[in-house]
Structures are given as structure tokens and as C-alpha cells.
């Protein structure tokens, strides 16, 4: 296993470099929208919608999709790659779309240290919940349309541009399917098995956060992702599941101050996350009074921080945290092995990044 502390430092530095460049690009993009969009001159809601979309989009985030995109292009070449900036914009605009709709679905008041788009509209229209809901949906839809439009403007050869648009459209559709089965998982009753939770993680996040940036970066650089579809898909699935497990783990075991949000959100929302599934598992989970504590809290928005602390202590005592950490490390090792095989056909320096990324995803604190 590689030096995970060193991997974390390398990935953090790489993330910071790509993020600085992208934040400038993203701000310039939003500055240009007033001239680029043909909006009704009388409308006050349209500029407000664009302002909220801009604020959410520029309010931080790890920009891991942007980094993967650029590093995927480096698998093929270390030279300039036309169309890569527009692909990065497209990825992050699709992500903004997902955040806006996620927060609406989950009734989340905050996002990235500020109000969610939904709650911003609720505050703006306190007596008109239908208007607030409708404008939130439309803000997310606008982000999706802008995501595809960014690729239409990509400075790439027409066949490459078309291939990237098709890829991003497929990624968006698969993400929506992931959102549907995510909701299905939590309301159909019973406890989903690990395979179901893995499949939800694959569709809901891995395909657009990992596989799509990989494919887009290779396409822009002149590579052929179709030739390596099986290994790219396996890598993205493994890292995506690992990342979702880490998110679920941090939701109970993480530091709320570091993450910028309270712990226990998944339990309050009634989500059958990896942590909840492990706690309720007949073979490895709870029994008696301990199980009653979790079942009472599950889906209760008013669940107190004290109850979440109690569930955390029960989970640690039962070894749930340790088992999840072990499974994350196992997935990271498998993904690193898959990436290591890429040295046969891609640039070694860029391959190194993808062998380190899975371990970084296990060690991150937010």
C-alpha cells in the first residue's frame, strides 16, 4: 500500500493548482452570461436566478471532476488540449444542477456554508411556496442547459465536440436514474443489501463524477475511451463507491466543523446509507435497546445532536466504523491496481495520479 499521507499531500497540491485556475475561469464564465443569454429585458427573476446559480457554483467545492478531467487528458498528452476548459465548465455546471435539485429533494437549508438555492427562494417568497419550488427547479434546469451549451461552444474539432456532448448527456441521464433509485431505496421498506447501495452509488455519483470526466478528458486529448471501457468503468465504480462510503462515514463519524455541516444528516433524512445499513444488518448490527435508538432517530428531522452522539458511540462499540474503513481501503486498493495497469498504454506520470486518487478519497476529512 502506498504512503497515504504522501498521497494525500500530492493530491491536495494537485487539486489546489487546478482549482485556482478553474475558479478564475468559472467566475469569468458567469461574468459573460449577461451578454451570452438572450433574456427578457423586463425580467427581474432571471438575473436573480443567475445570481443564485453563480453564488452556489463559486462557493467552494473540491472540484475533483475538473482535476480528473485534466489528469485524464494528461494520460494522452502533456500539451495544450482544445476544449478542455469548456468541458470543465460543463462538468461543474452539471454538478450545480445536481446540488440544487438534491437540496430541494432533501429539504436542505444550507450548502457549502451558505443557503441552498431552495431556501434562498423560500426566504425570498415566504408566502408563495409554489413559486419558490418552481424557481428552484428551473434554476437547476438552467444549470443543466448551460452545461450542455458549454460543450457546444467547445474549441475542439466537430467530431470531438459531438462525442463530448453525447458523453455528458449520457452521464446526466444516468445520474437522474441514480437519483430515482436513491429515493426508491429509502422508501420501499426493508433494508437494502450492499449490492443495491453500491449500484445507487455507481449511478448517482460515480458515473458523472469519475467516469464522465475520465472519458471527456481522453476524448478532448484525442484518446479513445471506448477501447478501454471496461477498465475505466471498473475504476470509476470502485472509486465512486469508496467515495460514497467515505461521505456516509463522515456523516456520522466526521468533524462537523471541518465539514461545514452538522453530522447525522443521513439518519435524520432516513437514508439507508452504508452506515445505516451496517448498523441495521442482522449479522453485524444492533439489537435490543440500541436498535430502538437508531430506528426512532431514522427519518426524524428533530433528532438531537445528543442522540446522534449516542448512535456514533454505539456504532464505534459495535465496530461499524472499523468495518467501513476496511472496506474503503479494500476498494481503494482494487482501484489502484486497475489504474496501475494503464501504464501499458498511457503516460506513467498521469497514471501515478490515478493510482493515488483512491487512497486520497479514503483519507479526506470532508
ZAVEX-480898 format. One record per residue (C-alpha): x, z, y. Coordinates in steps of 0.02 Angstrom, whole numbers, padded with zeros to 5 digits, always signed. Layout:
N
XZY
...
END
This chain:
366
+00000+00000+00000
+00072-00043+00172
+00111+00084+00308
-00064+00109+00375
-00003+00196+00533
+00110+00047+00570
-00032-00073+00529
-00147+00019+00648
-00017+00009+00788
+00013-00177+00759
-00171-00219+00754
-00208-00112+00906
-00073-00202+01006
-00135-00372+00948
-00314-00325+00991
-00263-00267+01164
-00174-00430+01203
-00317-00541+01150
-00444-00426+01233
-00359-00430+01403
-00358-00620+01404
-00536-00632+01342
-00609-00506+01465
-00546-00614+01609
-00619-00770+01527
-00786-00685+01495
-00802-00624+01674
-00763-00798+01740
-00892-00871+01622
-01030-00759+01690
-00975-00798+01868
-01004-00982+01830
-01179-00963+01759
-01268-00965+01927
-01210-01143+01954
-01221-01196+01771
-01401-01143+01740
-01548-01233+01818
-01658-01082+01859
-01817-01075+01965
-01769-01034+02144
-01910-00908+02168
-01872-00805+02013
-01810-00627+02033
-01818-00587+01847
-01693-00722+01797
-01545-00656+01900
-01587-00481+01840
-01586-00539+01658
-01417-00622+01683
-01350-00464+01766
-01404-00355+01620
-01330-00479+01495
-01168-00482+01592
-01158-00292+01604
-01187-00269+01418
-01066-00408+01370
-00925-00347+01481
-00949-00162+01442
-00810-00146+01316
-00813-00180+01131
-00668-00209+01011
-00678-00399+01024
-00623-00408+00843
-00711-00576+00822
-00606-00650+00962
-00447-00586+00882
-00493-00654+00710
-00536-00822+00788
-00365-00837+00872
-00271-00773+00721
-00364-00895+00608
-00306-01038+00719
-00129-00970+00704
-00142-00991+00516
-00128-01177+00553
-00026-01188+00714
+00059-01081+00846
+00023-01212+00980
-00124-01228+01101
-00291-01259+01018
-00426-01352+01118
-00598-01275+01108
-00539-01102+01058
-00593-01019+01221
-00769-01090+01207
-00778-01033+01026
-00730-00857+01081
-00867-00858+01213
-00991-00918+01083
-00946-00779+00962
-00963-00641+01090
-01125-00709+01162
-01199-00711+00987
-01140-00532+00969
-01225-00485+01133
-01385-00564+01065
-01370-00453+00911
-01338-00296+01012
-01490-00325+01124
-01606-00353+00977
-01528-00213+00873
-01560-00088+01012
-01739-00147+01028
-01768-00133+00840
-01686+00039+00832
-01760+00101+00998
-01583+00145+01053
-01566+00212+01231
-01378+00181+01250
-01249+00051+01206
-01062+00054+01244
-01077+00203+01359
-01221+00133+01463
-01407+00099+01447
-01463-00026+01317
-01547-00182+01385
-01713-00121+01315
-01703+00047+01403
-01644-00033+01564
-01803-00137+01562
-01908+00014+01513
-01842+00105+01666
-01871-00048+01774
-02053-00067+01713
-02112+00108+01665
-02295+00061+01671
-02278-00105+01583
-02207-00081+01406
-02259-00257+01354
-02158-00333+01497
-02007-00225+01456
-02015-00275+01272
-02041-00459+01311
-01898-00470+01435
-01782-00383+01311
-01823-00510+01176
-01797-00653+01299
-01630-00582+01359
-01570-00584+01178
-01638-00759+01153
-01548-00818+01309
-01384-00748+01243
-01410-00846+01081
-01445-01008+01176
-01292-00983+01285
-01189-00951+01128
-01230-01124+01061
-01215-01205+01232
-01037-01137+01248
-00989-01238+01094
-01075-01393+01162
-00953-01380+01308
-00802-01351+01196
-00647-01452+01241
-00625-01518+01066
-00642-01685+00979
-00827-01728+00948
-00816-01707+00757
-00733-01537+00776
-00860-01483+00907
-01003-01535+00794
-00929-01442+00647
-00910-01283+00752
-01090-01293+00813
-01151-01311+00634
-01045-01162+00582
-01107-01049+00721
-01288-01100+00690
-01269-01056+00506
-01189-00890+00550
-01331-00847+00668
-01464-00889+00538
-01378-00785+00405
-01364-00639+00525
-01551-00645+00558
-01582-00643+00370
-01468-00491+00363
-01572-00404+00496
-01730-00440+00396
-01663-00369+00233
-01588-00221+00328
-01763-00172+00384
-01832-00211+00211
-01703-00096+00131
-01759+00052+00237
-01948+00038+00217
-01980-00019+00039
-01962+00157-00031
-01839+00223-00157
-01652+00220-00145
-01564+00051-00142
-01416+00031-00258
-01242-00006-00194
-01257-00192-00230
-01407-00205-00114
-01318-00111+00026
-01165-00223+00001
-01273-00379+00014
-01354-00317+00175
-01181-00282+00250
-01122-00456+00199
-01268-00547+00280
-01294-00434+00430
-01114-00421+00490
-00977-00492+00379
-01034-00673+00392
-01041-00682+00581
-00907-00553+00623
-00775-00611+00499
-00817-00771+00406
-00879-00868+00558
-00726-00828+00666
-00613-00874+00520
-00699-01041+00496
-00711-01079+00682
-00527-01042+00711
-00474-01153+00567
-00590-01293+00621
-00527-01289+00801
-00346-01294+00741
-00377-01442+00627
-00387-01344+00465
-00514-01367+00326
-00608-01207+00286
-00712-01298+00155
-00557-01318+00045
-00534-01129+00044
-00716-01075+00049
-00711-00957-00099
-00561-00855-00042
-00619-00849+00140
-00792-00789+00088
-00721-00658-00029
-00603-00593+00103
-00739-00584+00236
-00860-00497+00118
-00733-00366+00065
-00678-00327+00243
-00857-00332+00308
-00917-00209+00177
-00767-00100+00212
-00804-00104+00398
-00988-00059+00370
-00939+00085+00258
-00823+00145+00396
-00962+00132+00525
-01079+00231+00412
-00943+00358+00375
-00904+00383+00560
-01089+00404+00599
-01084+00569+00503
-00901+00618+00494
-00834+00543+00657
-00798+00619+00826
-00944+00587+00943
-00835+00598+01099
-00713+00469+01033
-00854+00352+00979
-00952+00372+01140
-01114+00414+01048
-01190+00558+00951
-01163+00571+00765
-01309+00570+00643
-01396+00417+00715
-01420+00335+00545
-01501+00492+00475
-01618+00509+00624
-01665+00325+00607
-01699+00343+00421
-01570+00213+00372
-01516+00201+00190
-01333+00189+00239
-01184+00206+00122
-01175+00392+00166
-01361+00425+00139
-01361+00327-00024
-01212+00429-00086
-01296+00593-00039
-01460+00547-00125
-01380+00471-00279
-01445+00558-00436
-01271+00561-00513
-01163+00611-00365
-01281+00677-00233
-01375+00834-00190
-01501+00945-00273
-01624+01080-00228
-01619+01152-00053
-01476+01038+00002
-01576+00882-00040
-01726+00952+00052
-01622+00971+00211
-01574+00787+00208
-01746+00722+00159
-01826+00821+00300
-01700+00755+00427
-01706+00574+00366
-01809+00473+00489
-01837+00620+00608
-01786+00568+00786
-01793+00752+00838
-01667+00806+00706
-01549+00929+00792
-01361+00920+00804
-01356+01082+00705
-01447+01001+00560
-01327+00853+00565
-01181+00977+00560
-01259+01059+00407
-01279+00891+00319
-01099+00849+00361
-01039+01011+00283
-01144+00980+00128
-01075+00804+00113
-00896+00862+00126
-00925+01001+00000
-01001+00875-00121
-00853+00756-00100
-00956+00616-00022
-00831+00586+00117
-00686+00577-00005
-00775+00454-00119
-00818+00341+00027
-00640+00345+00091
-00576+00299-00083
-00698+00153-00096
-00648+00092+00078
-00464+00096+00029
-00503+00002-00132
-00595-00136-00037
-00452-00145+00090
-00325-00165-00050
-00427-00304-00131
-00447-00395+00035
-00261-00381+00073
-00222-00458-00096
-00339-00603-00060
-00255-00634+00109
-00083-00620+00031
-00123-00773-00075
-00142-00877+00084
+00047-00888+00104
+00043-01037-00013
-00043-01147+00116
-00041-01060+00287
+00085-00988+00410
+00158-00825+00348
+00160-00737+00518
-00027-00760+00537
-00059-00714+00356
+00025-00546+00392
-00111-00508+00518
-00248-00535+00390
-00161-00427+00260
-00154-00284+00387
-00330-00303+00456
-00423-00223+00308
-00317-00066+00317
-00341-00055+00505
-00530-00063+00479
-00517+00091+00365
-00412+00193+00487
-00503+00157+00651
-00588+00304+00737
-00730+00212+00824
END
